Amino acid sequence: MAEQPGLAAKPYRLYSEHEVERIDQAVMWTLENVGIQVNSRQARELLLAGGAQDKGGNIVSLPESLVRRSVERAPSKVTLCGRDERHNLELEGSRVYFGTGGTVLHTLDLETGERRPTTLLDIARVGRLVDALDNVHFYLVPLYPNDLPKEKVDVNRFYAGLANTEKHIMGGIYTAEGLREAISLAEEVAGGADALRERPIVSFITCTVAPLRIDATYGDFLVEIAKRGLPVAIPSEVVAGITGPMTIAGSTVVQLAETIAGLVVAQLANPGTPVILGTVSTVMDPRRAGYLSGAVEMGLMQAGVAQMAQYYRLPLYATAGMSDAKLPDTQAGYEKAMTALLVGLAGANYIHDAAGPLEFCTTAAYEQYVIDDEILGMVMRCVRGVEVSDDTLGVDVISQVGPGGHFLTNAHTLKHMRSELFAPRVSDRDLREHWEEKGSPDTRHRAREIARSILSEHRPPGFPEAVDRRLRERFSTIALPEEEARP
């Protein structure tokens, strides 16, 4: 059973009100006194013209008044649209959505289980899989097509996504020309530039560089996207102990300073630009000073940033549901469930990386998407919480049944059985003898069978033949076979 997407959490709170205010003051102090290195000339000129101060070495100081004004200009609600309206995402407050993410370079082959480089065909097939997974609410293009040259990557990633799912498509970009092509492609599918701004079926990611830097390339991308009025996520990727303080609170200050600096640039480029604050931050492994994706502290960090985003009344692009495990195994299960639950209950809005990735977000597995869909269904059941009403309290039915009776055949039980309980399709709840009769399959085996079934039977709408022909004529670099675009 699918849980309704976009449920509003009764948020888990990591910080007290006083602690939230202290973090906010630290962020404002950092932006004004330490500043941000802005290596994009366009972004730097916008900031200086908007009231920022030049500190030399491409570092600019952002006065608190400029920052506060920019936060006020940014929309508190950002709508990301699916090609089908039922997949629209309303990012605001504590409304929660989960989806894919990453720039994964390897996949565990569905048939052999062997690790191999990801391809464009994997992007299309994972898109088709996501289209059928009810608790994966959006498709942030999660894989890198190793079989394409860099100049063909952007348009092909967005084409493969749009062709294979009706859910919202988000993606990072690699070249300026690729960004323009991806936008033009989406405009063609949406019905024009105005139609795309009205119903943004795609959105983009422009990362900052920790600590406290806006990269030249991504800064230029940010200005371009903002001028077009399209939604943009601006994630910070601090690794506590390496590119941020070792403490969660200290690294939270750096994350917020970076992503808010990006927001200021976007609002100066085009006031009212739909910006999504972003964090993909985590903690280091103290044994090897390396990146961790399955640490519980990552969940705490993301939950705290979600609380701060709600304080600023801005939507948040967050990270949860990753694992450092190399296979879809027990470690993957508990690491993914722990961070997804923490960040979901904190009310983060757009929680990416929550389906598919393994091994520090370098590997993905088809069956892991299926398993994660089940984990996310359970998390969304927790986000939904418990309704307390005259009907759910059931005083009347308790009175009817009385001491020593049972509720099994009571109409109240039948009425609430489906709505109250999450119904899994991967988990095994059979008695042992029935499980053994089926060949004693483990979770990975069951998920593989479901993935194979979806890829064999599920047919997303794709593009009408005339639209696909137009796209292929206009964008000669499209490499995906036609049968994958029109399944």
CORLINPE-V30305 format. One line per field, one symbol per residue. ss: DSSP state (a for helix, b for strand, c for the rest). phi: phi as a letter, one per 20 degrees, with the letter a starting at -180 (. if undefined). psi: psi as a letter, one per 40 degrees, with the letter a starting at -180 (. if undefined). Layout:
ss: ???
phi: ???
psi: ???
//
This chain:
ss: ccccccbbccccccccaaaaaaaaaaaaaaaaaacbbbccaaaaaaaaacccbbbbccbbbccaaaaaaaaaaccccbbbccccaaacbbbcccbbbbbccccbcbbbccccccbbbccaaaaaaaaaaaaacccccbbbccbccccccaaaaaaaaaaaaaaaccccbbbbcccaaaaaaaaaaaaaaaccaaaaaacccbbbbcccbcccbbcaaaaaaaaaaaaccccbbbbbccbbcccbcccaaaaaaaaaaaaaaaaaaaaaacccccbbbbbccbbbbccccbbccccaaaaaaaaaaaaaaaaacccbbbbccccccccccaaaaaaaaaaaaaaaaccccbbbccccbbccccbbbaaaaaaaaaaaaaaaaaaacccccaaaacaaaaaaacccccccccaaaaaaaaaacccccccccccaaaaaacccccaaaaaaaaaaaaaaacccccccaaaaaaaaaacccccccaaaacc
phi: .eeffmfefeffdedfgffgfffgfffffffedencedeefffffffffeofdednmmecedfgffffffffffffccddeefdgfdfddealdfdcdaerocfeccegfeemefbffcfffgfffgfffgeefedebdegecdefedfgfdfffffffffffcbeffdcaecccfffffffffgfffffopffffffcfecbcccfecfemcdffffffggfffffemefbeceecfdgncdbgfffffffffgfffffffgfgffffagngfddgbbcebdeeffcldfcddffffffgffffffffffelcfceccanebefecfcfggfffffffffgffffnfedeemecofcllmdcccgffgfffgfgfffffffffmcedbgfffmgffffffmfnebdgdfgffffdgffededfcegecffgfffffenlfefffffffffffffedfcffmdggfffffffffdfefdfggfeecf
psi: hhihifihighhhdiiddddddddddddddddddihhhehdddddddddeeihheifehihhiddddddddddhhehhhhiidhdeeihghibfhhiiaaiigheiihhdddeihiiiiddddddddddddehdeheighheihgeeiideeddddddddddeeieiihiiiididddddddddddddddfiddddddgheiiihhiihihfihiddddddddddddefiihigiighhheceiididdddddddddddddddddddddghehghhiihfiaiihedefihheehddddddddddddddddefiihhihifiieieigaddddddddddddddddefidghieehdiigffeiihdddddddddddddddddddahhhiddddfdddddddiheaiedeidddddeddddhhhiediheiiddddddeefiidddddddddddddddhgidaiiddddddddddgeehehiddddg.
//
